[in-house]
Amino acid sequence: MSGKTSNGQNKKNKLKHLNKSMYSAVFDISSKYPGNTALEYSGRNISFKEFAGLVIKCSAALKFFGVKQNDRVTICMPNIPQAVIALYAVNKIGAVANLIHPMSSENEIEFYLKDSSSAMCLTMNEYYPKFKSFIDNGTLPMLITADASQMMGIMQKPVYHFKEGRYIDDIPLRNGVTEWEDFLKAGESYKGDYPEKIKSDDIAVILYSGGTTGQIKGIGLTNRNFNSLAKQFHEVNTAFAPGDKTLSAMGLSHGYGLGIGIHSVLALGGRCILLPDNSTNSFARCIKRSKPNYIAAVPSLLDRLLRTPLLDSVNLRFLKGVFCSGDKLPLELKKRFDFFLSERYSNVTVREGYGTTECITISCLSPEKEQRDGSIGKPLPDTRYAIVKTGTTDECVYGEFGEICISGPTVMKCYINNPVETADILRIHPDGRTWLHTGDLGKTDSDGYIYFDQRIKRIIITNGYNVYPTQIESVLNKCRYIELSCVIGLPDSKEGQWVKAFVQLKKNFEKSDDMIERILLYCKQNMSDYAIPKEIEFVDSFPMTFTGRIAYKEMMKLEQQRAEEG
């Protein structure tokens, strides 16, 4: 072992990782704590016993409709009970859950469905228009739709229908589309078998990310990856106990939301407080109402919580942990939020984490005690970090910046359908271990603390979402009005960064406000909502590199000069 490699926290006690499926890990807990609440959702508490029963019903329905072991099933839902039930039902029958963000555009959804060869998709009624054409053209064989109010408490249902539900059109009866309740009912007649053995190394979940190149890829994560994360999470959160409540607001399609906010909590007998609306006010109200013991957030959300008056007089003594990941946490923001917590009688401080979707989420976390300013902490148990010279496998000396590499039980199995990219990011080092090359810059000190500096890869992080400029540019350059485009991220006190696009029009089109509106309409039709540029600026031409590429760094310098000049 190299002296420059940082080992996991509590390295003397090697963890016993579960050799079972995600479903089995949660089912075992449900048998141990059947009366504990597993899911809390909009006025309704679902016990582990009820949750396990619903998962079994859903798994029977999947089998009834012909889903087989290793088939891919797309789940496109926010954090509602049906999404979590479907996730574990898919896992129970040995199929693969292909998790995609509900804000995805139709073009993105089409890519996800085709890339995963999905046999079925589960979504919400309000998203049906995005999927209709895929049923029509045969891209998607079966669509299951759910109503967000179906599993709400009695008092919340009429409120939802008055405020939001009345604006959602009814789903027309047609072949290939089945409503959630009818789906479960049909499954009652299934009397067949289930897979005899689901291996811990089987791919359980596909999540999407731009990886190190910015080109979107499906990340294959195994049962062992998720179960190991749950073990690690428990090991570094010694106060966590069965029945503890976690505010689960980050979506299932986000590794942070799924890995920390859902599976780790359920596998440890905790309660997931499901929040499909991740707005500042909804988050704050949920803290006041449900009193979660644990909160997982991104830096921009912490910043917004400081600004809302909804938490001014709230006693936060019930908090056992506040975690922040998804982007670099500014030290000044951490100090302000720590003070905010102490003012409200909380004994905890913000624990910053770091990770990538290629290892689900957090793989490095600030210790409960002995936190160091500017550090993202130490690797989780059984996880190792190495800092190597960019483009090599040669380790850097302490304090020297290089590429962050990770080795451990949560590292992905592969990129789906992409062996070349897989081989590029998962590399065997001289120590014989397989290491994940993150494409991020960092350093380590002699005590094993890790410091994250910046992304080597070109990336924008807005509200915790990864936005890849090359993807946006690829979409923009296909627009009939646009010759070339360049996308950059600009700092924002609330969202972390926001997206700006520079656009060079084709010769036959003129710059105008109307043209900006046309381009934005095109963006709305072809991009996720969070990726749509907030500003479009026309340029006559772009500075170019010697290799004939747009010099995006020059565009960033231009914006910095403008900001400095006021």
N, C-alpha and C positions, 0 to 999 in steps of 0.2 A: 504493500500500500504506500502510495506516495505521501510525503508529509504535506503536500500542498492540496490534497484532497480532503474535503470536509465531510465527515460522517454524520449520520443522523443523530438526533437527540436521543438520550437514554440508550446509547449504542451498546451497552453491556448486556442489555436484555433483548435478545433477538425475538421478534414477534412470531407467534404461531398463526400463520395466515390460513384462512379458511379454504378448504378444498371442496367448494360447493358453489352452487349458482347464487345469483343475487336474490332470487325468489326464496331459495331454501334458507338463506341467512335471515331474511325477514320473517319467513314462516316459523322458523324455530323460536324467534323472539315472540311472535304472536301467540305461540303455544305457552310460553312462559309468563307473559303478561296480557292475557286475553282481555281483561277489563280496562287496561290503560287506553287512553285516547291515542290513536295513530295519526289521524288527520283532523284538523280543526278548519272548518271552511264556512265562512259567512253565516254564523249562527248555528252551525251543526257540528257535533262531535261524533266522529266515527271511530269506534273502538278497534283494537287490533283483531278481535274476533270477527267483527263485522267486515273489516277491511279484507281479512284473509278469505272470508266467504265470497265477497264480491270479486276478488282476484280469481278464485276458482271458477265462478260463474263466467267471467269474461274469458278465461282460458278455454272453457268448454265451447263458448260461442266462436272463438277463433278457430278451433278444430272443426266445428260444425260447418263453418264457411270455407273450409279447405286449406287453412294455413298449416304448413308443415314445418318440421324442424329445419332450421337454417334459412327459412324464408325471411325476407325483410318486410317489416311492417312499419310504415311511416306514422309517427304521431306528431301532429301539428296543433298543439294546444298550449294555452297558458297554464299557470298552476291552479288547476281545478282537480277535484278528486278523480274524475274519469281518466285524466291523463296519467295519474300515478297508478291507478288500478290497471290500466292498459299496459303500462310499462312492465309491471311485474307479471301480468298474465302472459304477455309475449315471451318473457323470460322463462316462465314456467314450462312452456311447451317447446323450449329450445330454439325459438325463432330469434331474430335480431331486431331490436327497436331502433329505427332510423328516426332520430329526433331533430325536427326542424323548427325554426322560429316562426310564429304566426304572422309576424310582420314581413315575412319574405314576399318578394314579388312573384307574379305568376311565372315569369321566366326562370327565376331561381328555383321555385317549387318544381317546375318541369325538369330542371337539371337534377335535383335531389331524387325525384322519383325514378328517373331513368338511370342515374348513376348507381342507385341501390337496387334497381330492378324490384321495386316494391310490389308485393302481392296485394296489399290493402293499405288504406290510410284511415286514420281516425282524426277528426277535426271537430270544430264547433260550427253551429248553424250559420253564424255570421260570416264564416270564411268560405261557405259553399260556393259563392261566385268565382273564387279563385280556382276551384277544382272542377267546375262544371265542364270545361272544355276537355279536361283530361279523361273524364268519363266518356264524353262524346267521341273522342278519337281513339279510345282504347289504351291510352297510356297507363291508366289506372283501372284495374279490374273491379275494385270494390271500395266504396267510400262509406264510412260510418260517421254520422253526425250527432253531436251532443248539444244539449241546451245547458248553458252556464247555470241556470237556476234549478236544474233537476235535483241537485244534491245540497241545495241551500236549506237553511232553517226556515220554519214556517213563517216567521215574521219578515224574513228578508226577501222571500220570493215576490210578493206583490210590489215591494219597493223597487226591486230590480226590473220587473216588467214595466213599471210606470216610467222609470228613468231611462232604461236602455233597451229592454226586451221588445218594446213596441216598435222600435225602429228596425228590427231584424225580420226580414221576410220569411214566411213559411217555406220549408223545403218541399218542392214538388215530388209527388210519388212517381218513381221511375225505376227502371232496372239499374242495378249497380249501386243504388243508394239505400242505406238502411239507417233508421233512427236508433240511438243508443239503447233505449228500453226494449225495442223490438229485437235488437241484436242479442241482448242478454237472454230474452225470452226464448229465442230460437235455439240458443245454446243448451237449454234445459233438456232437449231431446238427444243430445250427444251422449253416447254410451261407450265410445271407443277408448283406445289406450292413449297413454302419454309416453313421451320418450323415457326409456329405462335409465339412461345416464346422460347427464349434461355435465361436461367437463369444465373445470374452473378456468381453463385456458381457451375455452370457446369464446368467440366474439359475442358480446351481449348487447352492445350499444354502438351506434355510429353517430358521431358528432361531426360537424363541419367547421373547418377553419382554413385560413389561407396558408398555414404552415410557414416555412421559411422563405418561400418564393412569392407569396401573395396570391398564388393561383389556388382557387378553392379546391379542397380535397376532403373526402370522408375519412375520419379517423376511427379505426377499429379498436375498441376498448373491450377488455375481457371481464368475465365475472370476477376473476382474481384481482384485476386492477381495482374494481370498486370495493370489494370486500377488504382488500388490503388498506385502502384509504380509510375505511371505517375503523379498522384496528389502529391505524396511525393517529387518526383524529382523537380517538379515546385516550391513547397513550399520552398525548400532549395536552389533554384537557381533563385533568385528574378530578375536577369537580363534577364532571358530567355524570348524571345518574338517570336510570330509567324513569320516564315520566317528565323529564326536563323538556321545555318547550323551545323550539327554534322558529324564528320568523323566516319562512321560506318564500322569499319574494323573487329571487333570481330564477329565470325560467329553466325548464328541464333541458332545453336545447343548449344551455350554457353549462360547461363543465363544472363551474363553481356552484351554480344552482342545483344541479343534479347530484354532484359528488358530495358536497358539504351540506347543502340545504335539504336534501331529500334522503338519499340512500344511507349516508352515515348516521343520520338521525334515527331513521326507522330501524336500521340494523342493530342499533344500540338501545332500542326500546323507548326512544324519545318521541315527542309529538311534533309534527310538522304543522305550523300555522300557515296554511296556503293563502297566498295573496296574489291573485292574477294581475292586479293593477299595481304597478311598482312606482306610482307617482309619490311625490314627497308627502302630500297630505294623507294619502291612504296608508303609507308606511308609518307616519307619525300617529295616526289614529289607532292603528293596529297595535302599536307599542303601548299606548294608553289603555286600550280595551283588554288586550290579551296578556299583557305583561310577560313577554318572552324572556327566557333565561339567556338565549343566545341570539345574536344578530350577525348576519353576514351581509356586507355592503361593499360598494365600490366607492372610491374617493369622492366622486362628484355627488353621490347621495349623502355622504357624511357632511359635505359642505352645505348642501341644501337643508339638511336637518338643523343645522346651526341657525338657519335663517327663518325657520317657521316658528310662529308663536305657539303652536299647538303643544309643544313640549316644555313651555316655560315653567309651569308649576308642577310638573310630573316628578314623582319620586322614583328614581331608577335603581333603587336598592336591589330589585329582583334580578338584575343582570349578572350573569356569571362570565360572560365573554362577549366581546365585540371584535369581529374579524373584518379586515379590509384587504381586498385583492382586486384583480382585474386591471390595475394600472398602478403606476408608482404613486405612493402616498407622500405628498409634500410634508416635510417635517413640521412646518408651521401649522398645517392643517391638523396634523396629529396632536400637536400640543394644544391647539384650540379645542379639539374635541375631547381630549383627556380632561381639560379644565371644565368643559361643559358637563361631562359625566360626574366629576367630583362635586360640582355645584349642586347636583341632583342626588347626592348621597350614594353614588355608586363607587364601589371599591375597585372596579376594573379599569384598565386602560386599553386603548386600541392595539390589537395585535396585527401587524402587517404580515401578509403572506405573499408568496410569489409562486407562479407555476405557469404552465401552458396547457392547452387542451390536449396536447399529445401525451400528457401525463395526468389527464382529467382536469386537474385544477391545482390547488395549493400543494406544493411539494417541499416548501420551505416556509417556516413560520417563526415569528418572534416568540421567544420563550415567555411563559407567564411572568417570570421575574428576570431580572438582569437584561432588560432590553437596551439596545445601543442605538443612539441617534443615527439615522440614515441607513440602518441595517434592516434587511428583510428577515433577519433571524438566522436560524440554523435549519438544516435539512430535517425532515420528519424521520422517525425511526426506520431503519433499514433502507434509507435513501442516502445516496452519496452525491455530492456536487464536486465537479472539477472545473477549473478555469483554464482554458487552453488558448494558445495563440491562434488567432483567427485563421481558419483554413487549414489547420493542422490538428494533430492529436497530442502535441507537445504542451505540457502543463506550464502555466505561468508561475512566477514566484509570488509570495505573499505581497499584496498591495498592487500588483500589476493587473491592469485591465485586460480581459480577454473574453472569449466566448464562454457562456455558461453552458455546461453539459451536466446531464442528470442520469443517474443509474439507480434503478430501484423497482419495486414491485408494482408501481402504478404506471410505468412507462408503457405506451400503447403497443399493440401487436403489429400494426401495419397501417399504412394508408390503403384504403379500399381501391382495388383496381389500379394501383399505381406502384409497382415494384421498384421503379427507378427512383422516385422520390423517397420511398421507404428506405432504400439502401443509402441514399444521400444523408438522411437525417439520423438513422440508427447505425452507428459505426462501432466496430470493435477496436478498442484501444490496446496499447501494449500490455495492460494488466489483464487482458483476456475478457474483460467485461464489455457488455453492449451499452453504449452511452447515447443518450438523446442529445443531439446538437440543437440548441434552442434558437440560435440566431440572435441572442441577446447578449449585451456586454455587461460584465460585472467583475467583481474581485472578491477575494476572501482574505481575512486576517488570520493571524497565527492561532487565534482562539476558536476558529471554525465559523465565525460569523460571515454571512454573505452580504454583499452590497451590490444592488442592481443599479446600473447606470443608464442605459438606453437600449433601444432596439437596433440591432444591426439591420434587420429587415425593415423595409418601409411599411409603416403601419400607423393608423390613426385610431385612437381609443376615445370613443365618445359615450359617456354614461356607462362605461364598462363594456361596451360592445366593440369588437375588433372590426375596423373598417379598412379595407385594403385598397389604396389608391389605384393600383394597377387594374383591379377589377372594375372600379368605377370608370376609369379611363377607357377600358375595353368596351363598356356599355355605351359611354358617351360617343366614342369614335364610330359607333355603328349608327348613330343618329343621322338622318338624311341632311341635317343642316350643318354638321360639324366636320371640319377637316382634321383638326388635332385638339387634344385636351391635356391638361395637366392638373392634378388634384393634390392639394396639400392640406395639412391639419394645422389649425391655428389655436392658440391657448384660449381657454374659456374658464372662468372662475367657477361656473356651475356645472358644466358638462365635461370638464377636463380638456377636451378639444372639440372644435367644430370643423365641418368639411367645407372647403372652398374649392371651386373649379374655375380654372382659366380656360377659355375656349377660343379657338381660332375657327371662324366660320368659313364655309366653302364660298367660292367667289360669287356665286349667284344670290347670296343672301346678305341682308343688311342688319347691322346692329340696331336693336331697339328693345324697349321694354316688352313689347309683344313677343319678340323672339325669345327673350328670357322665359316668359310664361310658357311658350311652346316647349322649350327644352325641359323646364321643370315638370310639365305634364308628362313628357316622355320618360323622365326619371321616375316619376311616381308609378308608371306602368311597368318599369323594368328593374327597380331597385327596392330593397328593404327601406322602410320609412327612415330608420336611423342613419342610413347611408346617403340619403339625398342631400346634395350640396345646399347649404344655407345661403350661399352667395355664388353668383356666376358673374365673372368679369370677362369681357371680350378683350382679346389682344390681336394685333395684326400679325405677329409671328412670335416664335419661341426661341430663346437661346438654346443652342444645341451642343452636345458633347462631341469629342473627336470621333466617337463611334456612331454618330448620327442619331443619338437619343436626346429627348428633351432634357435639359439640365434643370431638373426640378429643384435642386438646391438653390439655384439662382432665383427661382420664383419665391422660395422661402426667404431668401435674403432680402428680396424686394419688399415683402410684407413686413419683415423685421425693421427695415429702414423706415417704412411708413409709420410703424408704431412708435419708433424712437422720435420721429419728427412731429408726432402728435396729430 
